[in-house]
């Protein structure tokens, strides 16, 4: 598996170099600086070196960093959008963010939003990582996270409950409640909600959506004593049911993983983000962050197939 990933990332590096030499990155940088355009970048658990190089490159190339509150004000047409606007967010609440992201954000004085999945904070582990690291805790037919995501929500929750009851000691990869509380007080760090259990929201019934969306906000507000008004859809998946529940609970922004440039007219409840990998080369991830990678790969697959 590790060898396969190494081969994939090496190929990704050389493809990214070709894309840059062909002018794709330069073209998309120009798009990013068109009036009313917002480059929205999402990450998860980036290594310190990658995050530093990405922020340094954006700074050097004249991007203007937005906080979540500034972004909301722009989408409400209450504030103008600066040229080269960029918004940075991270999903899940990985503990390594404390060393690899927060210090760099403070050093460069840039705003960052971190979307927290609350069960992980309370239990210490991310459920899909538990599947990867301890498949023996799951039924033989359900030892892949991708397979579990296809199951009814009741089945997924029962599997996770069975793991808890097993008493297996799992490594903490998520922040603690105290750490979430501490970073929420850091200037320019915004905490957002990412549900309670990180479900596939389209698989949820209305009462399950109410719980995932409402309870995650309640817990985060209790922990941080801050108003939580931004939300990230787990896995980037959603349908028509979530919008009214999000509005009812006071969320003003909900973000997806649709990889296109945003603008001042973008739907604030389906706000897109370019997703950066946790591994791979800097040059490939720069192509992800500026929206070069995804369209090229889609077109390539279309032509090949």
N, C-alpha and C positions, 0 to 999 in steps of 0.2 A: 504493500500500500504506500509506504514511504517512498520507494523507488518510483512508483507510478506518479506520485505527486511531484517529485523532483523533475522527472521527464516533462510533465505537463508545464511546470513553471519555467523550465529552460526554453521550451518551445514558445511559451507566452512572452518571454523576454525578447527573443529574436523577432517575433511577429510585431511586438510593440515598437521595436527599433525601426522596422520597415514602415510602420504606420506613421511614425514621427518623421522619418526621412521623406515620405511621400506628402507631408504637409497637413495631415489630418489634425494633429494636435494644434497647430498654428491656426487652422481654419476654425476649430471649435473654441479656441481662446477668443477669437474675434466675435463669435456668436455670444460668448459669455459677457462681452462688454457692449452688446447692443442695448439700447434703452429698454428699461423695465424688465430686464432679464435677470434671473436669479439662479445661480449654480448651487444646487442643494446636494450635499455629499453625506452619505451615511457610512458608518464603520461599525465594527463590533469589538474586536479585541486586538487592535493593531500593535505590533512591536514598537518600542520607543523610536528606533531609528527611522522606521517608515513614517510614523506620525510626524516626527520632527521635519523630515525632508519634505513631506507634503505641505505642511504649514509654511515652512520657509520658502518653498517655491511659490505658493499662492501670495505670500507677502511680497516677495521680490517682483512678482508680475502684476502688482497693483490691485489685487482683489481687496474688497472692503468687506470685513466680517460682520455679520448680523447676529444679534441675539434673537431668541425666540420671540420676545416681546416686540422687538423692532420689526421682525418679519410679520407678525400679526398686524401691527399698525400699518405696514405697507400694504398688506392684502386687504385691509379695511379701507384703503385709500385715505388714511389719515396722515401718512408720512410719504415723502418722495422716496423712490428707489434709487440708490446710488449706482453709478456705472460700476460693473464688476462685482456686484453683490454676491456674497457666498455665505452659505449657512451650513454649519458643521454639527452633526449629531452622531451619537453612538447608541447602539441597542444592547439591552439585556442587563447591564450592571456587572460586568466582569471586574474582578478584584484587581487584575493587572492594570486596569485603567488608572488606578490610583498612582502608579509609578510611571506608566508609559504615556499617559494623556494629560492628566491634571497638571503636573509640573510644567509641561511644555505650553499648555494653554495659559498658565499664569506667567510664564517667562515672556511669551509673545503678546500677552494681554489681549487674548482673543476669546470671544464667547463660545461656549460649547454646551450643547444640550445632551443629557444622558437619559435615555428611556429605560426605566426600571421594571423588571418582571418580578413581582413581589414575593412569590413563593420561593424563588431561587435565593433571595436575600434572607428569608427566614430559614430555609433548609440548607443552603450552602452550595447546592449543585444545580446544574441545568439539566433538565430531563433527557434531552437528546444526547448529552455527553454521558449520562449514566448508561444509556442504551449502548453507546459506543464502547465504553470502558468496562461495563459489567453486563454483557449480553446474557450471561447465565441467570440473571435475575428475571428474565422475561421468557414467556413461552417461545418455543422454538420457531413458530411461524411469525412471531412478532419481535424479531431481534434487529430490525432496521427502523430507524426513526421515520424514514420515508413511508414505510408500510404502516406504522402506527398513526401517522398523520391522516391516513385514508380511512381510519376506523371512526365509528361514531364517538362523539365526545365522552359519552359515559364509559366506553371501553377504555379509552386513553386514561381517563381519571382513575379507573379501577386498577389499571396496571401500575400507575404511579403510587397509588395507595398501598398496593401489595409490596412494592419496593420499600416503602417507608416501614411497613410492618416487619420486613425481613430483618431489620436491625443492622444491615450492612453499613459499615463505616465508609462514607464517601468523602473524597477530597473536596474541601471548600474551594470553589473557583469563583464564587460570587462575592460581592461586597457583603458586609454585615449591616445591620440596621444602623448601628452607631456610625459606620463609615459613610452611609448614605446621608445621615444627618449632618455629618461634618462637611462633606463636599457641597451640600445644599447651601451652606453659609459662605462658600467661597465666591468672591465677586466674579461675575460673568459665567458662573455654572448654573444652568437651569436643569431641574429634574422634571422628567415627563413620565407618563404612565405607559406601560407595555403589557398590560393585563396582569392577572393574578397567576395563572398557570401556563401561559404561553400556548394557547390552543390554536387550532385552525378555526378562525371565527366563522366562516361559512358553514362549518359543521355544527355550530352551536344553535340551540333553541333560544327563544327570546329571553327566558329567565336566566339562562347561562350567560348570555351576552350582558344582561343587567349586572350579574355578579362580576364578570371579568372586567367590565368597564367601570362600574361604579365602585366596587370594593377596592380595586387597585388604587383609584384616586383617594378613597377614604384613608387607606393605610399610609400612603405616601404623605398625605397632608398631616396625618397624625405624627409620623416620624419626623418630618421636616418643618412643620408649622408654617408651610408655604402653600400658596394657592397653586394647584396643579391644573394646568389648562391646555397641555399639549400631550398628544397620544401618538404612538406608533403601532400600526397593525402588525401583529406577529406574522412572520414569513411574508409580509407584504400582502396578505390575502384578506379580502373583505367582499361584502356584497351590499345590497341596498338596506339591510336591516340595521346596521350600526349607526348610521348618520343621526337619526332622531335620538337615539340613546346617548350618543356623544354630546349632542346639543343639550339634552335634558340635564346632564351631569356637569355642564359648564365648560366643556372643552371647546377651545377656539381654533385649534389646529390639529389635524390628524394626517400622518404621513405614510406614504406607501413605499414600494420599491420599484415603481415605474421609472425607468431610466431615460428621462427626457429632461430638457431644460425647463425650469419653471419660469413663470412671469407674474406680473402684478395682477393678472386676471385668472391665475390658477385657482382651482377649487380648493378652499382651505381645509376641506375634509377628505381630499384625495390628492394631497400635495406630493409631488414626485421627488425622488432622490436617486442620484447615481451612487451605486454601492461599490465600495472599495474592499478588496480582499484582505484577509488577515496575513496572508503570506504572499509569495510571489515578489517579483522585482519592483523597484520603485517606478521604473518607466512604464511597466504594464499597468500599475495601479494609477499612475497619472492619466493614462488613457481611459481607465474606468472612471476616474473622478471628473474628467472633462467630457464624458459622454462619447468618446471615440470608439471604445471597445465593443459595446453591445450592438450597435447598428451594423458594424462591420461583420461581426460573427453571425448575426442573423441573416445578412445578405449572403455571406459565404455558404451557410448551411442551405439556404434556399436554392442557390445556384448548383450546389453539389447534388442535392436531392433531386 
